[in-house]
């Protein structure tokens, strides 16, 4: 098709204005190059076609192909040489005249095929007449490569206008980035927060901006209520409000359902500190927007590392006090409460101690010590953030192998109430388990109202997390009152003694050498739990009464007359409890 530039362009789907038409795959390539490389900043081919209007030019292109961006121009000979060398011509506008096309030695159709194969943005020709013009138009139509035909006496002015427009655009982009750099750095130098930084970025992008940890916990945000609501409604957040960082590509994006958001990593040195992500409900985010985000991410990394350095000093004193308080060395209750208050903590109220430990054994980990330390710090920050949002005056501190939190609970709270409160904190820290979050177990103490009871509560929480993991496996959340006899068993320091006791008491049933042993252990356990009620045991195990009588006889043949010996029943009950404990 060929029309005067600025007039209507006849598309394959019917007649449509030069500004109309759906974007084609080539137009989508404006955001991400065919090799996956980020596009260069430039002006749209549609704008260039508009500039051709003043030069009495003709445009031969599908309307959607005019959405590609152009950041540079190249003469035909240079473009063909680069294309032959395998260089992509994405965002490059090729300039040719009748002489160049005639002297090149290749057919016009082959020239256009080579340029289209190298993803050139389009071709500008001049000085074409008669058969040459028809041949070029046919080649452009068959390959789909956009063609702008400009009269020879206007080509110089047209080329100057195009280069000027590209230069002005890139100058404006650089000026915008410099303004952003200056404003963002000033925020950090003035002691501003990550929320202030997000607010400044929103001023440049007109949307919503968030900073998250590497596993997706949102730690700062800014934007209008409408934009933040739009962002929260997207599928990129899980039910706990965590950004699914593992599903979010970094950098520029092609047109599509995710083009209205963009994310970049916040990196300092070799450590990944999180993600900076922007949302915009009313437009797609361009490569220039992503470059601004990258500048902002660099400043965010500076702010985060500065905060971490300050926090490390503050945490040292906080950790020393909390460690002393847990050990009963913090002085009188009144002194301890006063000292805690000076640190921003309120411990003069009903509270429970929560001890959280990652389930991975770091002593046997294949990770190096720096990575282990970084992961533990990230785990501690997750707890710190979860507690700070809900109860900023509750102490929480990460130690080398555990995180200890003192959580406020309602007065006279029973176990169920306590576990509901603590369970909410655990749910937030755990999220849906994505984003590199490590599995962890947690133990909960009984409520205490005096600092003097803190050491005992800490011991209870330690027992609960250790024994709870042995009872229920990784990811256990256990209250000390739920340990029962297991708490006493856990006091025996040598697991060898416990294993010997199990082996001597259960005999071959302590092993799984035969498939029936597990079933016999289950039968024995239900019998003991029902106080040897054969009918009830048969009902619970879905056995016929006579079948159960036969199994009881088999158990007594292996273990002895436990149905008539109460001491033997106690021994077997303890042995079964120990057998259920993991790691024994």
PyMOL commands that set and color helices and strands:
alter all, ss='L'
color gray80, all
select helices_A, chain A and resi 25-28+45-55+63-67+76-84+98-103+108-117+130-143+152-189+194-205+225-232+245-247+287-326+333-342+362-364+369-390+415-430+451-472+480-482+485-489+495-510+515-529+534-541+545-559+566-580
alter helices_A, ss='H'
color red, helices_A
select strands_A, chain A and resi 3-4+9-11+14-16+43-44+58-60+69-70+72-75+92-97+122-126+147-150+208-212+218-223+261-268+271-279+351-358+396-398+403-408+440-444+477-479
alter strands_A, ss='S'
color yellow, strands_A
deselect
rebuild
show_as cartoon
